[in-house]
Amino acid sequence: MGFSTEFNSICKFKSARELEDLFEYGKTKMRKSGFRIYPTGMKVIAFDPENRAVAIVQIKASIAEIDFQDREITLVEMDLVRPLTPEESAVETALAYEMFFRDHESN
């Protein structure tokens, strides 16, 4: 058992449904495997399941727990600050790919 810290200023969605909730309701709860620490109160860039930058979100809560199947999970609650423009998305996506995704394709 241990915690991994998300040092990057990104929040990557693996579930399209969680991302749809973000845009529809202005907030969502993202489920991540393992115990992680997200920067509560910070604004970060949200990425869709295809690694495209889509929005700026503010992390409201990061809750690590063990679920009913005895798995370590982290629930990350966030609010939508605003969607990114196509130009912002292209720049942020290119930078994140160079700095993070290229070396961490399995995450």
Secondary structure by P-SEA (a helix, b strand, c coil): cbbbbccccbbbbccaaaaaaaaacccbbbbbcccccccccbbbbbbcccccccbbbbbcbbbbbbccccbbbbbbbbbbcccccaaaaaaaaaaaaaccccccccc
